[in-house]
């Protein structure tokens, strides 16, 4: 931890504690420490070593509420791998070296009421989610997590909430030209329908081939409904706009339908599909492959994270999910994914076009039976198709399609 950071942290804590003595001011300190071990055999081929590593994420937050209306939230975070080197290349465990790895994950000012009831806003650095995080997500599984710098303004009515937001992706701060990357958007949330409608405009003004790098509009909606023991969750997004000399026309459609059985175990089974459009190898007039934007991929596309990135050929994921609470404080999960590309890809060895990728099976168990600790463990297996292995980046000479696997243990303490 650097001297500058220590000084800032000390200043904030002492001033927040001092503010507690003022009228109508409340200060809360909270945090989380999370340790995770992973054993990784996800690389295709026999000539790779099985990796085993440990991750540590530490978060400490100060939340001050002034006059029951204004809030200051500051969350510090340290994210590291056991025994890893710091940003200067020095060892940071078991030595006298200070890793200087602490950063501000969130720091913002929020006002609940601005001038009139229902109007509020926040500005600073914050996590930002839309719906079930299939479009925008904070990626809580990550050892770092995603946060943004920007502004949100909202109007909240008893029946709906309208939110406008501005997020800064990249600041060039050029003295003559605008070359920044900005995101503008709006969300209409209707609580009684569990419905969100949104529009997002991305403007990357960095010059590319004499034009802006990106002008893209993504609009769509998220719906979640419950009817007796059935539940349904839907996402739909259409993307339009252009990159230099190429128009964009892509879309996403996801749906999950579940049924919760009667009984103490609250067992749930669900069927789902996640379809992201793709483009053929010889299509060059339009960009038809859906961009996954800033979603929480680990939550949707298998725990082994093979398909987090956007794919030119698109992706279709047919899934079967199961969940059961066998006893108090225990939850078991099982997901089965059948992956295919939305558009066929070429297998050069067999000289055929195919959409086959493979099957992934994820199984995990979580418990809170150990007092004060949330513990989770899980294992995943991926059964690839031979064509997919041969065309996987950097693996064009592989011919075997042996299963790969991954295992984790995780312990979390919130305070």
C-alpha positions in Angstrom: 0.0 0.0 0.0 1.6 3.3 -1.1 2.0 6.2 1.3 -0.3 8.4 -0.8 -3.1 5.8 -0.6 -2.5 5.3 3.2 -2.9 9.1 3.6 -6.1 9.2 1.6 -7.6 6.2 3.4 -6.7 7.7 6.8 -8.2 11.1 5.8 -11.4 9.5 4.6 -12.0 7.3 7.6 -11.2 9.9 10.2 -13.4 12.5 8.4 -16.2 10.1 8.1 -16.0 9.2 11.7 -15.8 12.8 12.7 -18.9 13.5 10.6 -20.8 11.0 12.6 -21.0 13.5 15.4 -22.8 16.0 13.1 -26.6 16.1 13.1 -28.4 13.7 10.8 -25.2 11.9 9.7 -24.7 8.2 9.8 -21.6 6.3 8.9 -21.3 2.6 8.2 -18.2 0.5 7.5 -18.6 -2.8 5.7 -16.4 -5.2 3.8 -15.7 -8.6 2.3 -12.8 -11.0 2.1 -13.0 -13.8 -0.5 -10.5 -16.6 -1.1 -10.8 -18.9 -4.0 -8.7 -21.9 -5.2 -8.9 -23.1 -8.8 -7.5 -26.2 -10.4 -7.5 -25.7 -14.2 -7.2 -28.3 -16.9 -9.1 -26.2 -19.5 -6.4 -26.2 -22.1 -6.8 -28.6 -25.1 -4.0 -31.0 -25.7 -1.8 -33.3 -23.6 1.3 -31.3 -23.4 0.0 -28.7 -20.8 0.5 -28.6 -17.1 -2.5 -28.7 -14.8 -2.7 -25.3 -13.1 -3.5 -24.7 -9.5 -3.7 -21.2 -8.1 -5.4 -19.1 -5.4 -7.1 -15.8 -5.7 -7.8 -13.2 -2.9 -10.2 -10.3 -3.1 -10.5 -7.8 -0.2 -13.1 -5.0 -0.2 -13.6 -2.4 2.5 -16.4 0.3 2.1 -17.3 3.4 3.9 -20.9 4.7 3.5 -21.9 8.0 4.9 -25.5 9.3 4.8 -26.0 13.0 5.4 -29.4 14.5 6.3 -31.1 11.3 5.2 -30.6 12.4 1.6 -27.0 12.6 0.4 -24.7 9.6 0.4 -21.0 9.2 0.0 -19.8 5.7 -0.8 -16.2 4.7 -1.1 -15.1 1.1 -1.6 -11.4 0.1 -1.6 -10.3 -3.2 -3.2 -7.2 -5.3 -3.3 -7.2 -8.1 -5.9 -4.3 -10.6 -6.1 -3.1 -14.1 -6.9 -1.2 -15.8 -4.1 2.5 -15.4 -4.9 2.0 -13.3 -8.0 4.2 -10.3 -8.8 3.2 -6.7 -8.5 2.9 -4.2 -11.3 6.7 -3.5 -11.0 7.6 -7.2 -11.4 8.6 -7.6 -7.7 7.5 -10.6 -5.6 4.8 -9.4 -3.1 4.4 -12.4 -0.7 6.9 -13.4 1.9 9.1 -10.4 1.2 9.5 -6.9 2.5 8.0 -5.5 -0.8 4.8 -3.5 -0.7 2.6 -4.7 -3.5 0.8 -1.3 -3.9 -2.2 -3.2 -5.3 -5.1 -1.4 -3.6 -7.5 0.6 -5.9 -10.8 2.3 -5.6 -13.5 0.0 -6.9 -16.3 2.4 -6.2 -16.4 6.0 -5.1 -19.5 8.1 -5.7 -21.9 10.8 -4.4 -25.6 10.0 -4.5 -28.5 12.3 -3.8 -31.9 10.6 -3.2 -34.0 13.8 -3.7 -33.1 16.7 -6.0 -35.5 19.6 -5.9 -38.6 17.4 -6.0 -39.6 13.9 -4.8 -38.5 11.1 -7.0 -35.7 12.8 -8.7 -32.2 11.6 -7.7 -28.8 10.9 -9.1 -25.2 9.7 -8.6 -21.8 10.6 -9.9 -18.4 9.0 -9.6 -17.2 5.4 -10.0 -19.8 2.7 -9.5 -21.0 -0.7 -10.5 -23.8 -0.7 -13.1 -26.3 -3.5 -13.9 -29.2 -3.9 -16.3 -31.8 -6.6 -15.8 -30.3 -10.0 -15.1 -26.8 -8.7 -16.2 -27.0 -10.2 -19.7 -26.2 -6.8 -21.2 -24.5 -4.8 -18.4 -23.2 -6.6 -15.4 -20.7 -6.1 -12.5 -19.2 -9.6 -13.0 -19.1 -10.4 -9.3 -17.3 -13.8 -10.0 -14.3 -11.9 -11.3 -11.5 -11.3 -8.8 -11.6 -7.6 -9.8 -15.2 -6.9 -11.0 -16.4 -4.2 -13.3 -17.1 -0.6 -12.4 -17.7 2.5 -14.4 -17.0 6.2 -14.1 -20.0 8.3 -15.0 -23.3 9.8 -14.0 -26.8 8.5 -13.4 -30.0 10.6 -13.1 -33.4 9.1 -12.4 -37.1 9.8 -11.8 -38.8 7.2 -9.6 -42.6 7.0 -9.6 -44.7 4.5 -7.7 -45.4 2.6 -10.9 -42.2 3.1 -12.9 -38.6 4.4 -12.9 -36.8 6.2 -15.6 -33.0 6.3 -15.5 -30.6 8.1 -17.8 -26.8 7.4 -17.7 -23.5 8.5 -19.1 -20.4 6.3 -18.8 -16.9 7.2 -19.8 -15.0 4.3 -21.4 -11.9 6.1 -22.5 -10.8 9.7 -22.1 -8.2 10.9 -24.7 -8.3 14.5 -23.6 -7.1 15.7 -27.0 -6.6 19.4 -27.3 -8.0 19.7 -30.8 -10.3 16.8 -31.6 -12.9 14.7 -29.7 -11.4 11.2 -29.6 -13.1 9.8 -26.5 -15.2 6.6 -26.1 -18.5 7.5 -24.4 -21.7 5.6 -23.7 -25.2 7.2 -23.3 -28.3 5.3 -22.3 -31.7 5.3 -20.8 -33.8 2.7 -19.0 -37.5 2.4 -18.3 -38.3 0.0 -15.5 -41.9 -1.0 -14.7 -41.9 -2.9 -11.4 -45.4 -4.3 -11.6 -44.4 -6.1 -14.9 -40.8 -6.9 -13.9 -39.9 -5.3 -17.2 -37.0 -3.1 -18.3 -36.8 -1.3 -21.7 -33.5 0.3 -22.6 -31.5 2.1 -25.3 -27.7 2.4 -25.4 -25.6 4.5 -27.7 -21.8 3.9 -27.9 -19.7 6.5 -29.5 -16.0 5.7 -30.0 -14.6 8.8 -31.6 -11.0 7.6 -32.0 -10.3 7.9 -35.8 -10.1 4.6 -37.7 -9.8 4.6 -41.5 -10.8 8.2 -41.6 -14.0 7.7 -39.6 -15.2 7.1 -36.1 -14.2 3.7 -34.7 -17.8 2.9 -33.6 -21.3 4.4 -33.7 -23.6 1.7 -32.3 -27.1 1.7 -30.8 -28.3 -1.3 -28.8 -31.9 -1.3 -27.7 -34.1 -4.0 -26.2 -35.7 -5.3 -23.1 -35.6 -7.7 -20.2 -38.7 -9.4 -18.7 -39.1 -11.7 -15.7 -42.5 -13.2 -14.8 -43.8 -15.7 -12.2 -47.0 -17.6 -12.6 -47.8 -20.1 -9.9 -44.8 -22.5 -10.0 -43.7 -21.4 -13.5 -41.2 -18.6 -14.1 -39.9 -17.1 -17.3 -36.9 -14.8 -18.0 -36.4 -13.2 -21.4 -33.8 -10.8 -23.0 -34.0 -9.3 -26.5 -31.5 -6.8 -27.9 -31.0 -5.4 -31.5 -27.8 -3.6 -32.5 -27.6 -1.1 -35.3 -25.2 1.6 -36.4 -21.8 1.4 -38.1 -18.1 0.9 -38.0 -16.0 2.5 -40.8 -17.7 1.6 -44.1 -19.7 -1.3 -42.6 -23.2 -1.2 -41.1 -24.2 -3.1 -38.0 -27.3 -5.4 -37.9 -27.1 -7.9 -35.1 -29.3 -9.3 -32.3 -29.5 -11.3 -29.1 -32.4 -13.4 -27.9 -32.5 -15.4 -24.7 -35.2 -17.2 -22.8 -35.4 -19.4 -19.8 -38.5 -21.2 -18.5 -38.4 -22.9 -15.1 -40.7 -24.9 -12.8 -40.3 -25.1 -9.0 -41.6 -28.3 -7.5 -43.6 -28.5 -4.3 -41.8 -29.8 -1.2 -39.2 -28.7 1.3 -36.3 -29.0 -1.2 -37.7 -26.3 -3.5 -36.3 -28.2 -6.5 -36.3 -26.2 -9.7 -35.8 -27.4 -13.3 -35.4 -25.0 -16.3 -34.8 -25.0 -20.0 -33.2 -22.1 -21.8 -31.7 -20.9 -25.0 -29.1 -18.1 -25.5 -28.8 -17.0 -29.2 -26.3 -14.4 -30.3 -26.4 -13.8 -34.1 -23.3 -14.4 -36.3 -22.2 -13.8 -39.8 -21.0 -16.2 -42.6 -17.4 -16.3 -43.5 -18.0 -14.6 -46.9 -20.3 -11.8 -45.6 -18.6 -8.4 -45.6 -21.3 -6.0 -46.4 -22.7 -5.9 -42.8 -21.6 -6.8 -39.2 -24.2 -9.4 -38.2 -22.4 -10.8 -35.2 -23.8 -9.7 -31.9 -21.4 -7.9 -29.6 -21.9 -9.1 -26.0 -21.3 -5.6 -24.6 -20.5 -5.6 -20.9 -22.4 -8.6 -19.5 -21.6 -11.0 -16.7 -20.6 -13.9 -18.9 -19.7 -16.4 -16.2 -23.4 -16.3 -15.1 -24.7 -17.4 -18.4 -22.3 -19.3 -20.7 -20.8 -22.0 -18.6 -18.5 -21.8 -15.6 -15.4 -22.7 -17.7 -15.6 -19.3 -19.5 -14.7 -20.6 -23.0 -17.4 -18.4 -24.7 -17.3 -15.1 -22.8 -16.0 -13.1 -25.7 -18.1 -12.2 -28.7 -17.8 -14.6 -31.7 -17.9 -13.7 -35.4 -19.9 -16.8 -36.1 -22.2 -16.1 -33.2 -23.3 -18.6 -30.6 -26.3 -20.7 -29.6 -26.4 -22.2 -26.1 -29.1 -24.7 -25.3 -29.2 -25.3 -21.5 -30.8 -27.4 -18.9 -30.6 -26.1 -15.3 -31.4 -27.8 -12.0 -31.4 -26.5 -8.4 -32.4 -28.1 -5.1 -32.1 -27.2 -1.4 -31.7 -30.6 0.3 -31.3 -29.2 3.8 -31.2 -25.9 5.6 -28.2 -23.9 4.5 -27.4 -26.1 1.5 -28.0 -25.5 -2.2 -27.0 -27.8 -5.1 -26.8 -26.5 -8.7 -26.3 -28.4 -12.0 -26.2 -26.8 -15.5 -25.8 -28.6 -18.8 -24.9 -26.5 -21.9 -25.0 -27.6 -25.5 -23.0 -25.1 -27.5 -23.2 -24.5 -31.3 -22.2 -21.5 -33.5 -25.1 -19.5 -34.9 -23.4 -19.7 -38.4 -21.4 -22.6 -39.6 -17.6 -22.5 -39.4 -15.0 -24.3 -41.5 -13.0 -27.3 -40.3 -9.9 -27.3 -42.7 -8.8 -30.8 -41.9 -12.2 -32.4 -42.7 -13.0 -29.7 -45.3 -16.5 -29.4 -44.0 -18.7 -26.6 -42.5 -20.2 -27.4 -39.1 -21.8 -25.6 -36.1 -20.8 -28.2 -33.5 -18.8 -27.0 -30.5 -19.4 -29.3 -27.5 -21.2 -29.9 -24.2 -20.3 -28.4 -20.8 -21.5 -29.8 -17.5 -21.3 -27.6 -14.3 -22.1 -28.9 -10.8 -21.7 -26.9 -7.6 -22.8 -26.8 -4.0 -23.0 -23.8 -1.7 -23.5 -23.7 2.1 -23.9 -21.3 5.0 -23.8 -23.9 7.6 -20.3 -22.8 8.8 -21.1 -19.9 11.0 -20.2 -16.5 9.4 -18.8 -18.0 6.2 -20.3 -18.7 2.8 -18.6 -21.7 1.2 -18.9 -22.9 -2.3 -17.3 -25.6 -4.4 -17.8 -26.9 -7.9 -16.5 -28.9 -10.8 -17.0 -28.5 -14.6 -16.3 -30.8 -17.5 -16.2 -29.8 -21.2 -16.7 -32.4 -23.9 -15.6 -30.8 -27.2 -16.2 -31.7 -30.8 -13.1 -32.5 -32.8 -13.8 -29.7 -35.3 -14.0 -27.1 -32.5 -10.7 -28.3 -31.0 -8.9 -28.0 -34.4 -10.2 -24.5 -35.0 -9.7 -23.2 -31.4 -7.2 -20.3 -31.5 -3.7 -21.6 -31.4 -4.7 -25.2 -31.6 -5.0 -25.8 -35.3 -2.7 -28.9 -35.2 -4.6 -30.7 -32.5 -6.6 -33.8 -33.6 -7.7 -35.2 -30.2 -10.9 -34.0 -28.5 -10.4 -35.2 -25.0 -12.5 -33.7 -22.2 -11.2 -30.8 -20.2 -12.2 -29.9 -16.6 -12.0 -27.3 -13.9 -12.5 -27.3 -10.2 -12.9 -24.5 -7.5 -13.3 -23.9 -3.8 -14.4 -20.5 -2.5 -14.9 -19.1 1.0 -16.4 -15.6 1.6 -16.9 -13.6 4.7 -19.0 -10.4 4.7 -18.8 -7.9 7.6 
